[in-house]
Amino acid sequence: MPEAFDWKLAIGLIASFVYVVGLFPYIRDIFAHKTKPHIYTWLIWILTQGTAIGGLIIGGGGFASIALVISLLVVGFIFLLSFKYGTRNITRSDTITLIGALIAIGVWWQLDNPLLAILMVSAIDALGYIPTFRKTYVDPWSETKISWLLAGIGSFLIILSIEEYNFLTATYVATLFAANTSLYVLIVVRRKFLSNTSGE
């Protein structure tokens, strides 16, 4: 049993390291005015990630929560940076998405059902990606590619570090993995497509 415990702890620590390393170039590019975070996306993530961490702990996720706690601190920092360095490319559909997410968050806070709360927080978190997906489709260079690759890898490692697999522990992290990986793929595909069409 101690061997399994150590293995899960090691994976959780590696996931934390991957997340932190991946966010360094993201923050660097924000200050360099290359990456322009979408403030709506990061606001929604602050509101949802704390609950997801609670669900992981309640569900017995154990060491998987380490990386998410660290990630939450950095998400909060990037949200603050978004006020000054974030994108000005905010559309009506982005605002509608934010309002929908906030309404859903209001409903979710009234729930006395951990499983339903995690399902809702996962859906709301996925909604949070929509403004960034839209912005990235238009301007794939406004996001830091390596950061989203490492976020996808980090999410996968968090899944591996979960001590007890169930809907409470796995749903949110699986959503993160799918969304982070999809955003990375979108950046790669759109950059290649736009470069080819512009004759570069």
N, C-alpha and C positions, 0 to 999 in steps of 0.2 A: 504493500500500500504506500509506504513512503516514497518508493520510486515513481509511482504515478503522480503523487503530489508534487514532487520536485520537477517532473516533466511539464506539468501544467503551469507551474510557477515560471519555469524557464521560458515557455512559449508566451506567457502573458507579459513577461519583461521584454522579450524580443519584440512583441507587438507594440509595446509602449515606445521602445527605441525607434522602431520603423516609423511610427506616427510622428514622433518628434523630429526625426531627421528629415522626413518628408515635408514638414511645415517650415523648416528653415529657409529653403529656397523660395517658398511661397511668400513668406514675410519679407524676404530680401527683395523679391520682385515687386511687392506692393510699394516698398519705399523707393524703388527705382522707377515707379510709375509704369511698369510693364503689366503687372497683374492688377485687375480692378475688381475686387470682390463685390458681390451684389449684397447690399445691406439687408434686404428682405430674407435672403437665404440664411445668412448667419444669425439673424434675429430668431428665426423659427428654430434653428438648431440649438440655440441656447435654451429655449423654452422646452424643447423635447428631450434633449440628451440627459438632463438631470433625472427625469422620470425613468428613462430607459435604464440608467445606472441603478436606480432603486429597484426596478424590476429584475435586473440581473442578480442583485444581492438577495432579494426575497426568494427568487427562484433557485438559488444555489449556484449561480454562475461563477462564484469565487474569484479566481485571479483574472478572469476575463474583464472584470470591472476596472482593473488598474489602468489599462490603456484608455478606456473611455473617460475616466476621471481626468487624466492628463490632457486628453483631447478636449474636454469641456473647458478647461482653463485656457487653452490656446484659442478655441472657438470664440470665447469671450473677448480675448485680446484682438482677434481679427475683426470681430464685430465693431469694436471701438475704432479700429483703423479705418473701417469702411466709411465712417462719417467724413473723413478727410480724403481718403484715397480711393474710395469705392467708385463703381461705375455710375455715370449719369444716365446711362441707357436703361431707364426704368419706364416700362410701358403700362398701359391701363390693365392689360392681362396680368402683369406682375402684381399690381395692386389688388386685383380681384383674387389672385392666388393667396396673397398675404391675408386678406380679410377672411377668406374661406378657412385658412389654417388657424387664424385666431379664434374664429367661431368654433371650430372643431376642438381647439384647446380648451375653450370655455366649457364645452360639453364634457370633454375628457376629465377635467378637474372635478366634475361632479360624480364621476363614476366610483363606485365602491367595489370594483371588480378588477383585480390586478391583471388578469389575462386580457380582458376587453380593453383596459387602459393601454397595455403594451401594443395590442393590435392597432389601436387608434393612433398611438404615438408614432408607430412605424409608418402608418399611412400619412400622418401629418409631416413627418420628417421627409418622406418621399416628395410631398408637395413642396417642401422647402427647396428641393433641387430644381424645380421647374424654372424659376427665373434665371438661375445660373445656366441651365441647359439652353434656354432660349438665347441668352446673351452669348454663350459660347458658340452656338450654331452660327450666329451672325459674325462674331469676332473670336475665332478659336485661339488667337494669340493673347487674349485678355485673361487667360488662365495659365497657371504653371503646370505643364504636362507631367513632370516627374513627381510633383506633389500628389497628383491624383493617382498615378501608378502606385506609389508607396502607400497611399490611403487604401487602395484596393487590396494590396498585399497585407497591410496591417489589419484590415477587417477580416481577411481570411485567417490570419494567425489568431485573432481574437476568438473566432469560431472554434479553432483547434484547442484553445486554452480553457474553454468552458468545462467546468467540472461536472455539471449535471445538465444533460440536454433535455430541454422541454420547450414549450411555446414561450414561456416567460423569458428564458435565457437566450433562445436562438433567433426568435423572430426579428427583433430590432437589428441585431448584428448582421443577419442575412440580408436585410434591407440595405444596410450600409454597404455591404460588399457588392451587391448588385448595382447600386447607384454609383458608387465610386468608380467601379470598373467600367460602367457604361459611359460615364463622363470622360474617362481617360480615352476610351475608344472613339468617342465623338470628337475629342480634340485632335487625335491622330488622323482620323478620316477627313475631317473638315479642313485641316491644314494642308493635307495632301491634295485634296480636291481643289481648294482655292489657289494653291501654288501652281497646279497644272493648268487651270483655266486662265490664270494670269500670265502664263508663258514663262514662269520662273523655273 
